[in-house]
Amino acid sequence: MVFSSAYFMFVFLPVVLLLIGVLHKRFHNAILLLASIYFYAWGSVSHTSILAISIILNYLFGRLIANGEGRQRAIRLGIAITVNLGMLAYLKYANFFLDNFNGVRSIFGRSIVEFKDVILPIGVSFFTFQAISYLVDVYRKTAPVQKNFLDLALYISLFPQLVAGPIVRYNDVVNQLKNRVLSMSKAAQGVHRFIIGFAKKVLIANYVGHVADLIFGQQIDDITTGAAWLGIICYTLQIYFDFSGYSDMAIGLGKIFGFDFLENFNLPYIADSIRDFWRRWHISLSTWFRDYLYIPLGGNRKGELLTLRNLMLVFLLTGLWHGANWTFVVWGIYHGLFLLIERLGFDKILNSLCKPIRIAYTLLVVMIGWVLFKSETLEVGTEYIKKMFFMGNHDSLKIYAQDFLNNKAIVVLLIATFLAFGYGRMIIDKLKSAMSTGNAAVALHFMKSMIAFSLLLLSILYLAGNSYNPFIYFRF
């Protein structure tokens, strides 16, 4: 089930809200857990058992780790993490490894190994990483072991962030599982945040994503350099508004039900270095890798060489986390290499330049990376990048950027760019500062409500007339 669907908006969510509203708070966790299982089963009935197995195993692992002593705790944690990562590796990477194994065998004239494709469960990367954060937090004693099975099940399966994040740390919400407060003001904030994310997803990401798919769907030899750039600009905007929109909706839904989830995006396209980009993009993932992998490996405390190794390993795994394809592996290594280059001295050169040039550099690096992220194969990605820089075949150029641009597309692109570069937030902040008291504050609140209502109405109307409604991060 996706948030931007009629069933979610007009059936599932109203029923859950009604039950939460009329029943005593001691039943709220049970309601949310049942709703979350139903939400997951709607899109993946056959894989609901995998989610259930993950919950049961990690409940038992948490109790075992908490009851262990000394080195025994570390051994039990190691076994628990191995089981979690083993499940993830099989479900997400079995096809990838066997395909590559057969490719190597065919080079040497050996017969291929027949195997049945493993179907990837929705959201398995997200709920597996959440489970690992729980186990590590219990091991480190930064959070208490969860003795209530239903509460742990709710933490792992809570539907607002179950299938596409953000990755919620156990120690960030452990107290909220039992002692959260529902209020009209917090719910109103949540509704407003949800509508903003809904509009970002439906009105911007869906539109520019459709243009990106049309251009990337052409034969690369047939598109011009201008069309290639338009395609990757549209995809750059799509992936940001799609994923940040989903995160906004998840954070908003969390507030409605009394949870406070941490921010997952902070204007990543105004970053002035790749290092800064990863402080702003998919924050829950980058900080997860930092705290649960990079720092335990030694971080930057064991000399420059090991620091560089740790960075490359983290970004190799970051790429692999996103998908079982060499394009994602190379995308992760690509970002890791630029982080190494900046760490080895290029950051000093960057800091000597004016900020617009630093932002332009970062955007260029990120957009080239998005080509690999979007492409089905490395060969396709390489050819597309070559076309962006006037290389490759020029004999049959016939598809131009203007073939995909009409007045509506231009307006959407301008609005998306305006918002992605933070100008919308800047205007809102200035209005809040100027209209913070008295009648002005009331007028501002009324204006925000009317804008939110208009965006919701426009988004619903757009959905009713269009069937294109993907969520990019569902496949991760």
C-alpha positions, 0 to 999 in steps of 0.5 A: 500500500502506498500513501498516495493511493485512494485506498490509503487516503479514504479507507485505511487511514480514516479507519485507523484514526477513528479507532485511535480516537474512540478507544482507550490509549492502552489499546493504541499500540495493538491497533497500530500493530494490526494496522501495520501488519495489514498495511504490509500484507496489502502489498506483500501478503506472501512476505508478511511471514518474513516480517513476523519471523524478523520480529520474533527472532529479534525479540528473542535475540534482544532478551538473550543479549540483555541477559548475557554477561561479559563476552557472552553478550558480544557473541550473542550480538554477533550471532543476532546480526549475522542472522539478520544480515544473512536473511537480508543477503538471501532475500535481496542478493541471492539472485545477484550473486547467482547471476554473477556466479553463472556469468563467471562459470559461462566464461570458463565453459561451465554449465550454469546453476539453475535457480528459482528467483527470490522475490524481494520483500518490500521494505526488508532493508529498512526493517532489518536495519531498524532491528539491528539498531535495537539489538546494538542499542540493547548491547550498548545499554543505551536503551533498555531491552523491550520485554513487551513483545507487542511493543517491539513488534510495533517498533519494527513494523510501524506502518508510517516508516515500514516500507521506505523509511526513514530508519528509526533508531530504537533509542529515539522512540523507546519511550514513545512506545509507552508514553507518547502524547496525542494532542490536537496541536501535534496532530495538526502539525502532522496533517500539515506535514503529511499534506506537504509531503503528499503534494511534493510526491504527487504534484512534483515527483510524479510529473518530472519522473514521467518526463525522466522515464520517457527520456531514459526510455529512448535509445541513447543514440537517438537523444541529443545532449540537451535531452540527456541533461533534461532527463537527468535534471528531471530524475534528480528532482524526482528522486528528491521530491519522491523520497523526501515527500515520503519522509515528510508523510511518514514524519507527519503520520508519526506526529498524528499518532504521537511519535516524533521521527527525526528529519531525513532530508535537509536541502541536499541540493544546496550542499557545497561538498559531497561530504556536506551532501551526505549530511543532508541526504537520507540522513537516517541511513548515513547516520546509521552507517556512521554509528553502527559501522564506521565508528565501530570500525575505528572511524577516523581514530586509527590513522589516515589509511584505515580511515580511508578504508573505512570510508570506502567500505561504508560507501560500498555497502551503502551502494549495495544496500540500495540494490542488487545491481552493479550500478548501485555498487559502482554508485556507492564506490563513486561517492566514496571516492569523492569523499576520499578526494575531498578528505585528501586535500580537495576540500581545501581547494573547495573552501577557497572557492565561492559557494555557488561554484562549490554547490555547482561542483557538488550538483554535477557529481551527484547528478552523474551519480544519479545516472548510474543509480537510474540506469539498468546496467553500467553500460547504459549508464556509461553511454548516457553520461557520454551523451551528456558530454557530447560523446558517443554516437551522433549519427541519428540525433532526432529527439530533442529536449523541447520534445518533452517540454511544454508550458506545464513542464517548464512551470513544474521544473521552475517550482521544483528547482525553486523549492529544492534550492531552499527558497520556499523555506526561506520565504516561509521563515521570513513570513514566520518572523514578520507575522509572529504575533497578534492578528498577523499570526492568525492570518499566517495560520489561516493562509497556511491552512488554505494553502495546505487544503489547496495542495491536498485538493490539487494532489487528489485531483491529479491522482484521479486523472493519472495512473503514474504513481511510483515510489522509487525507494519501495524497491530498496 
